[in-house]
Amino acid sequence: PKSSGQMPAYAKANHIPVPAWELASEPYYFAGFFPDASAYLDAMKPFRDEIKAVDPHAVVAIFARDPGSAATLNLWDTGIAGYHDKYWGAVTFHYYPPPSSGNFAQWMADESGVLATKSSSLVTDYLEPINPPGTKFLISEFDPTLPVDAKTGAASLTDGTLWGGIYVAEFIMRMSTVPSVAYVGAHSIVNVSGVSSTNPNYIAVQNAADSGKTIDTTSLDFGFYIAAQANGLAVLNGVINHAVRSIQTTVTGGATVPATGAPQGQTPALYAMGYTSAEGSMSVVITNKSAKRHRVQIRVNGRAAHGPFAVEFVAGTD
């Protein structure tokens, strides 16, 4: 623990902004170190103290367990709820809903249900009640589902697709309505849902390693390209990464889409959020979860907004 203050001290001295110092990632997978949440929280306390000693304003985060589709707290999060000394100022967690089954339409229906019933409520109904008032929350990984199910080996039908881009954008937009949510980031930078490559060059790197040689990877042609999901998310990122506040936004009318677990098994096809930049300009981001075209009338404070508007969008034939 004594060494754990060195990095925040360096960050503070060099004016490097750090949203939060996370005390271990997914610690529940390392039962040899952390048999339960209490053991984890006990072990992390000295690290937290060292960080706060060098930077009293540092935000220190503990790790909660992915709630999945459970209606009640899992054992790890129950341990967090019952811990005697809640010394942290933030909580990080990852969120991957259970994989769906059936055809692509069924996957979309299940994931639309997640957006409608298991997005912002993960924080407001599940995590906020078991943490101290004022706790900030950071989702440092999420996707429509895991790219590959570790138990069955089944691959996700939706990760990396245009639908995946719609899902992750709307998930972040819904989270942006919760004041206690500080940061949200999708998984991952290099994967089916982010930047992909036509040739990963594994063999060239393996051969170099086997022969004990170094290799200049900048000379290799990887053929990097942005997956459809990342292109979809980029539309939102172009707005939200320059925003200073979200604006209360409502949508009326329009089509509905199947949504597993939602009232009447349906949810509105359109979801929208407005944002204001530091310069005072306003933007609105709209997701359309249906295959139906919509004509949208934008109103600000009840009055119709007239263009022309700069428009950026992503769409596909399917």
Secondary structure as GFF3:
##gff-version 3
##sequence-region A 1 318
A	DSSP	three_ten_helix	2	5	.	.	.	ID=ss1
A	DSSP	alpha_helix	6	13	.	.	.	ID=ss2
A	DSSP	beta_strand	21	22	.	.	.	ID=ss3
A	DSSP	three_ten_helix	27	29	.	.	.	ID=ss4
A	DSSP	alpha_helix	37	54	.	.	.	ID=ss5
A	DSSP	beta_strand	60	63	.	.	.	ID=ss6
A	DSSP	alpha_helix	75	81	.	.	.	ID=ss7
A	DSSP	beta_strand	90	95	.	.	.	ID=ss8
A	DSSP	alpha_helix	104	117	.	.	.	ID=ss9
A	DSSP	alpha_helix	121	121	.	.	.	ID=ss10
A	DSSP	pi_helix	122	127	.	.	.	ID=ss11
A	DSSP	three_ten_helix	128	130	.	.	.	ID=ss12
A	DSSP	beta_strand	136	142	.	.	.	ID=ss13
A	DSSP	alpha_helix	162	175	.	.	.	ID=ss14
A	DSSP	beta_strand	181	184	.	.	.	ID=ss15
A	DSSP	beta_strand	195	197	.	.	.	ID=ss16
A	DSSP	alpha_helix	202	210	.	.	.	ID=ss17
A	DSSP	three_ten_helix	217	219	.	.	.	ID=ss18
A	DSSP	beta_strand	224	226	.	.	.	ID=ss19
A	DSSP	alpha_helix	228	240	.	.	.	ID=ss20
A	DSSP	beta_strand	243	247	.	.	.	ID=ss21
A	DSSP	beta_strand	256	258	.	.	.	ID=ss22
A	DSSP	three_ten_helix	263	265	.	.	.	ID=ss23
A	DSSP	beta_strand	266	268	.	.	.	ID=ss24
A	DSSP	beta_strand	270	277	.	.	.	ID=ss25
A	DSSP	beta_strand	282	288	.	.	.	ID=ss26
A	DSSP	beta_strand	299	300	.	.	.	ID=ss27
A	DSSP	beta_strand	303	304	.	.	.	ID=ss28
###
